[in-house]
């Protein structure tokens, strides 16, 4: 399972590597093209739009126990 340090990083990677235009992402997810474009430019995204993108790219948030978190910190 792939791990990212932040949800923003995960979504950005998925968006960029998908090869889709921002309009195609908008059409597939229901998130406006303008919102996707602003997010790529570093602006914030509404939680409802984050959820739509996560569903589309099949991302999920998984709680780690404290030993997982400590192990991740040791790798940094």
C-alpha distances in whole Angstrom, upper triangle without the diagonal:
4,7,10,13,15,15,17,15,13,15,18,15,14,18,19,17,18,22,23,26,26,29,26,24,26,28,24,23,27,26,29,29,31,28,25,28,28,25,24,27,26,28,26,25,26,23,24,23,20,19,21,18,15,16,17,14,12,11,11,12,11,13,13,16,18,17,13,15,18,15,14,17,18,16,18
4,7,10,12,12,14,12,9,13,14,12,12,16,16,15,16,19,21,24,24,27,25,22,25,26,23,22,25,24,27,27,28,26,23,25,25,22,21,24,23,24,23,22,24,22,23,22,18,18,20,17,14,16,16,13,12,10,11,11,11,14,13,16,18,17,14,14,17,15,12,16,17,15,16
4,7,9,10,12,10,8,12,14,12,13,16,17,16,18,21,22,25,24,27,26,23,25,27,24,23,26,24,27,27,28,25,22,24,24,20,20,23,21,22,21,21,22,20,22,21,17,18,19,17,14,17,18,14,13,10,10,10,10,12,11,14,15,15,11,11,14,12,10,13,15,12,13
4,5,7,9,7,6,10,11,10,11,14,15,15,17,20,21,23,22,25,24,21,23,26,24,22,24,22,25,24,25,22,20,21,21,17,17,19,17,19,18,18,20,18,20,19,15,17,18,16,13,17,17,14,14,11,11,10,11,13,12,16,16,17,13,12,15,14,10,12,15,13,12
4,7,9,7,8,11,12,12,14,16,17,17,20,22,24,25,24,27,27,23,25,28,26,24,26,24,26,25,25,22,20,22,21,17,17,19,16,18,17,18,20,18,21,20,16,18,20,17,15,19,20,17,17,14,13,12,12,13,12,15,15,16,13,11,13,13,9,10,13,12,10
4,5,5,6,9,10,11,13,14,16,17,18,21,22,23,21,24,24,21,22,25,23,21,23,20,22,22,22,19,17,19,18,14,14,16,14,15,13,14,16,14,17,16,13,15,17,15,13,17,18,15,16,12,12,10,12,13,14,17,17,18,15,13,16,16,13,13,17,15,14
4,5,5,6,9,10,11,12,14,15,16,19,19,21,19,22,21,18,19,22,20,17,19,17,19,19,20,16,15,17,16,12,13,15,13,14,12,11,13,11,14,13,9,11,13,11,9,13,14,12,13,9,9,8,11,13,14,18,19,20,17,15,19,19,15,17,20,19,17
4,5,5,6,9,10,10,12,14,15,18,18,18,16,19,20,16,17,21,19,17,18,15,17,17,17,14,12,14,13,9,10,12,9,10,9,9,12,12,14,12,9,12,14,11,11,14,15,13,15,12,13,12,15,17,18,21,22,23,20,18,21,21,18,19,22,20,18
4,6,5,6,9,10,11,12,14,16,17,18,17,20,20,17,19,22,20,18,21,18,20,19,19,16,14,15,15,11,10,13,11,13,12,13,16,15,17,15,12,15,16,13,12,16,16,13,15,12,13,13,15,17,18,21,22,23,19,18,20,20,16,17,20,18,16
4,6,5,6,9,10,11,12,15,16,18,16,20,19,15,18,20,18,16,19,17,19,19,19,17,14,16,16,12,12,15,13,15,14,14,16,15,16,14,11,13,14,11,9,13,13,10,11,8,10,11,13,16,17,20,21,22,18,17,20,20,16,18,20,18,17
4,5,5,6,9,10,10,13,13,15,13,16,15,12,14,17,15,13,15,13,15,15,16,13,10,13,13,9,9,13,12,13,12,11,13,13,14,11,8,10,11,7,7,11,10,8,10,8,11,12,15,18,19,23,24,25,22,21,24,23,20,21,24,22,21
4,5,5,6,8,10,12,12,13,12,15,15,12,14,17,16,15,17,14,16,14,15,13,10,11,11,8,7,10,10,12,12,12,15,15,16,13,11,14,14,10,11,14,13,11,14,12,15,15,18,21,22,25,26,27,24,22,25,24,21,22,25,22,21
4,5,5,6,8,11,12,14,13,17,16,13,16,19,17,16,19,17,18,17,18,16,13,14,15,12,10,13,13,15,16,15,18,18,19,16,14,16,16,12,12,15,13,10,13,12,14,16,18,21,21,25,26,26,23,22,24,23,20,21,23,21,19
4,6,5,6,9,10,12,12,15,14,11,14,16,14,13,16,15,17,16,17,16,12,14,16,13,11,15,15,17,16,15,17,17,17,14,12,14,13,9,9,12,10,7,10,9,13,15,17,20,22,25,27,27,23,23,26,25,21,23,26,23,22
4,6,5,7,7,9,8,12,11,8,11,13,12,12,14,12,14,12,14,13,9,10,13,10,8,12,13,15,15,14,16,16,17,13,12,14,12,9,10,13,10,8,12,12,15,17,20,23,25,28,30,30,27,26,29,28,24,26,29,26,25
4,6,6,8,9,9,13,12,11,14,16,15,15,17,15,16,14,15,15,11,11,13,11,9,12,13,16,17,16,19,20,20,17,15,17,16,13,14,16,14,12,15,15,18,20,23,26,26,30,31,32,28,27,30,28,25,26,28,25,24
4,5,8,11,12,15,13,12,16,17,16,16,19,18,19,17,19,18,14,15,17,15,12,16,17,19,20,19,22,22,22,19,17,19,17,14,14,16,14,11,14,14,18,20,22,25,26,30,31,31,27,27,29,28,24,26,28,25,24
4,5,9,10,13,10,9,13,14,12,13,16,15,17,15,18,17,13,14,17,15,13,17,18,20,20,19,21,21,20,17,16,17,15,12,13,14,11,9,12,13,17,20,22,26,27,31,32,32,29,28,31,30,26,29,31,28,27
4,7,9,12,10,10,13,14,13,15,18,17,17,15,17,17,14,14,17,16,14,17,19,21,22,20,23,23,23,19,19,20,18,15,16,17,14,13,16,17,21,23,26,29,30,34,36,36,32,32,34,33,29,32,33,30,29
4,6,8,6,6,10,10,10,12,14,14,14,12,15,15,11,12,16,15,13,16,18,20,20,19,21,22,21,17,17,18,16,13,15,16,12,12,16,17,21,23,26,30,31,35,37,37,33,33,36,35,31,33,35,32,31
4,5,5,6,9,10,11,12,14,13,12,9,12,13,10,10,14,14,12,14,17,18,19,18,20,21,21,17,17,19,16,14,17,18,14,14,18,19,23,25,28,32,33,37,39,39,36,35,38,37,33,35,37,34,33
4,5,5,6,9,10,10,11,10,9,5,8,9,6,7,10,11,10,12,15,15,16,14,17,18,17,14,15,17,14,12,15,16,13,14,18,18,22,24,27,30,32,36,37,38,35,34,37,36,32,34,36,34,32
4,5,5,6,9,10,10,9,8,5,9,10,9,9,13,13,13,15,18,18,18,16,18,20,18,15,16,18,15,13,17,17,14,16,19,20,23,26,29,32,34,38,40,41,37,37,40,39,36,37,40,37,36
4,5,5,6,8,10,10,10,8,12,13,10,12,15,15,15,17,20,20,20,18,19,20,18,15,16,17,14,12,15,15,12,13,17,18,22,24,28,31,33,37,39,40,36,36,39,38,35,37,39,36,35
4,5,5,6,8,7,8,7,11,11,8,10,13,12,12,15,17,17,17,14,16,17,15,11,12,13,10,8,12,12,9,10,14,15,18,21,24,27,30,33,35,36,33,32,35,35,31,33,36,33,32
4,6,5,5,5,5,5,9,9,7,10,12,12,13,16,17,16,16,13,14,15,13,10,12,13,10,9,13,13,11,13,16,17,20,22,26,29,31,35,37,38,35,34,37,37,33,35,38,36,35
4,6,6,8,8,8,12,12,11,13,16,16,17,19,21,20,20,17,17,18,16,13,15,15,11,11,15,14,11,14,17,18,21,24,27,31,33,37,39,40,37,36,40,39,36,38,41,38,37
4,6,8,10,11,14,14,12,15,17,16,17,20,21,21,20,17,17,17,15,12,14,13,9,9,12,11,8,10,13,15,18,21,24,28,30,34,36,37,34,34,37,36,33,36,38,36,35
4,5,8,10,13,11,10,14,16,14,15,19,19,18,17,14,14,14,11,8,10,10,6,6,9,8,6,10,12,13,16,18,22,25,28,31,34,35,32,31,35,34,31,33,36,34,34
4,6,9,11,10,10,14,15,15,16,19,20,18,17,13,13,13,10,8,11,11,7,9,12,11,10,13,15,16,18,21,24,27,30,34,36,38,34,34,37,37,34,36,39,37,36
4,7,8,7,7,10,11,11,13,15,16,14,13,10,10,11,9,6,9,10,7,8,11,12,11,13,15,16,18,20,23,26,29,32,34,36,33,32,35,35,32,33,37,35,33
4,5,5,6,9,10,11,13,14,16,14,13,11,11,14,12,9,12,13,11,11,15,15,14,16,19,19,21,23,27,29,32,36,37,39,36,34,38,38,34,36,39,37,35
4,5,5,6,9,10,11,12,14,13,14,12,14,16,15,11,13,16,13,12,16,17,15,16,20,20,23,24,28,31,33,37,38,40,36,35,38,38,34,36,38,36,35
4,5,5,6,9,10,10,12,11,12,11,13,16,15,12,14,17,15,14,18,19,18,19,22,22,24,25,29,31,33,37,38,40,37,35,38,38,35,35,38,36,34
4,5,5,6,9,10,11,9,9,7,9,12,12,8,10,13,12,11,15,16,15,17,19,19,21,22,25,28,30,33,35,36,33,32,35,35,31,32,35,34,32
4,5,5,6,9,10,9,10,8,11,13,13,9,10,13,11,9,13,15,13,14,17,17,19,20,24,26,29,32,33,35,32,30,33,33,29,30,33,31,30
4,5,5,6,9,9,11,10,13,16,16,13,13,16,15,13,16,18,17,17,20,20,22,23,27,29,31,34,35,37,34,32,35,35,31,32,34,32,30
4,5,5,6,5,8,8,11,14,15,12,13,16,16,14,17,19,18,18,21,20,22,23,26,28,30,34,34,36,33,31,34,34,30,30,34,32,29
4,5,5,5,6,6,10,12,13,10,10,14,14,11,14,17,16,16,18,17,19,19,23,25,26,30,31,32,29,27,30,30,26,27,30,28,26
4,5,7,9,10,13,15,17,13,13,16,16,13,15,18,17,16,19,17,20,20,24,26,27,31,31,33,29,27,30,30,26,27,30,27,25
4,6,9,11,15,17,19,16,15,19,19,16,18,21,20,19,22,21,23,23,26,28,30,33,33,34,31,29,32,32,28,28,31,29,26
4,7,9,13,15,17,15,14,18,18,16,17,21,20,19,22,20,21,21,24,26,27,30,30,32,29,26,29,29,25,25,28,26,24
4,7,10,13,15,13,12,16,17,15,17,20,20,20,22,20,21,21,24,26,27,30,31,33,30,27,30,31,27,27,30,29,26
4,7,9,12,10,10,13,15,13,15,18,18,18,20,18,19,18,22,23,25,28,28,31,28,25,28,29,26,26,29,28,26
4,6,8,6,7,10,11,10,12,15,15,16,18,16,17,17,20,22,24,28,29,31,28,26,29,30,26,27,30,29,27
4,5,5,6,9,10,11,12,14,16,17,18,16,17,16,20,22,24,27,29,31,28,27,30,31,28,28,32,31,29
4,5,5,6,9,10,10,12,14,15,16,14,14,13,17,18,21,24,26,28,26,24,28,29,26,27,30,29,28
4,5,5,6,9,10,11,13,14,15,14,14,15,18,20,23,26,28,31,28,27,30,31,28,30,33,32,31
4,5,5,6,8,10,11,12,14,13,14,15,19,21,24,27,29,31,28,27,31,31,28,29,33,31,30
4,5,5,6,9,10,11,12,10,11,12,15,18,20,24,26,28,25,23,27,27,24,26,29,27,26
4,5,5,6,9,10,10,9,9,10,14,17,20,23,25,27,24,24,27,28,25,27,30,29,28
4,5,5,6,9,10,10,11,13,17,20,23,26,29,30,27,27,30,30,27,29,32,31,30
4,5,5,6,8,8,11,13,16,19,22,26,28,29,26,25,29,28,25,27,30,28,27
4,5,5,6,5,7,9,13,16,18,22,24,26,22,22,26,25,22,25,28,26,25
4,6,5,6,8,11,14,17,20,24,27,28,24,25,28,28,25,28,30,29,29
4,5,8,11,14,17,20,23,27,29,30,27,27,30,29,27,29,32,30,29
4,6,9,12,15,19,21,24,27,28,24,24,27,26,23,26,28,26,26
4,7,10,13,16,18,22,25,25,22,22,26,25,22,25,28,26,26
4,7,10,13,15,19,21,22,19,19,23,22,19,22,24,23,23
4,6,10,12,16,19,20,17,17,21,20,18,21,23,22,22
4,7,9,13,16,17,14,14,18,18,16,18,21,20,20
4,6,10,13,14,11,12,16,16,14,17,19,19,20
4,7,10,12,9,10,13,14,13,15,18,18,19
4,6,8,6,6,10,11,10,12,15,15,17
4,6,5,7,9,10,11,13,15,16,18
4,5,5,6,9,10,11,12,15,16
4,5,5,6,9,10,11,13,15
4,5,5,6,9,10,11,13
4,5,5,6,9,10,11
4,5,5,6,9,10
4,5,5,7,9
4,5,5,7
4,5,5
4,6
4
